[in-house]
Amino acid sequence: MEKLRFTNVSKMTLEEFLKRYYLSKTNIYKIFSNNLIEVNDQVQNRLYLIQPDDVISVNLEGLVVQDIKPWKYPLMIIHEDEDILVVNKPSKLLVHPDGQSNQTLANAVAFYYQINGLSFPVRHIHRLDYDTSGIMVFAKHLLAHSFLNYQLESRQFEKKYYAVVEGKMEKPSRVINLPIGRHRHLAGVYIVSPTGKEAITKYRVIKEYENSCILEVSIKTGRTHQIRVHLAHLGHPIIGDPIYGSANSRLMLHASSVSFIHPRSFKIVSYTCPSPKEFER
């Protein structure tokens, strides 16, 4: 039986302890009704007041069924602890199965869990396009996933990217606040549209070349192809973009760092991912 163990928890009830991870009412009910939470190896009810020396154990195995098939593929691990796994996703790799292929990053994580005897489900917190490389965060259990997903939805989960774009930017930095929607006639293509959803992208120029420049980009929203659409709309498509520019190289977009509140320490943590060799050139 795989259990999560928590110590050094401040004085609160067991129900309050679970609620601070933003678990749904349904999952909280299941945990208590199935006696999946214990204090010092004893089942306690939701109103139990946690003491400073208590050890809380939560069994979440029964709440999730793993349906990701393991795929043997080497992971580039940036950080790992009992709650999260942070990896470097290469370009030309799907994040999760699309119904046609099981050779994805999620399948590789499933294999990594399997060979290390870990019974965690595969839960990615955010996504990267197939052509985009860089940092990806996986939650190892339901509490971490719920907590990090809340931060993502409330825009507390910060992500930064490096992008190499065509031409020189008119402004050294800018906040692009333009809505993005689906292209009416082209499947899988997105455009700036007055009827689209809110999309906010911020960039600053890192380095300029004769016909291109490197940008540091951060996003406040997570629309599909957001960075690619916004920069192409300004007339500076990302080099190597097969949809919004010209595919003369790999897509020069790389997720370089993430910052968020850790689900165990409740302190802000940051992780970085080195740029690929193509960016150095």
Secondary structure, DSSP 4 states (H G I P E B T S, - for coil): --EEEE-S--S-BHHHHHHTTT--HHHHHHHHHTT-EEETTEE--TTPBPPTT--EEEE-GGG----PPP------EEEE-SSEEEEEEPSS--SS--SS---SHHHHHHHHHHHTT-----EESS---TT-EEEEEEESSHHHHHHHHHHHHTT-SEEEEEEEEES--SSSEEEEE--EEE-SSSTT-EEE-TTSB--EEEEEEEEE-SSEEEEEEEESS--TTHHHHHHHHTT-PBTT-TTTS--SSS--EEEEEEEEE-TTT-SEEEEE-PPPHHHH-
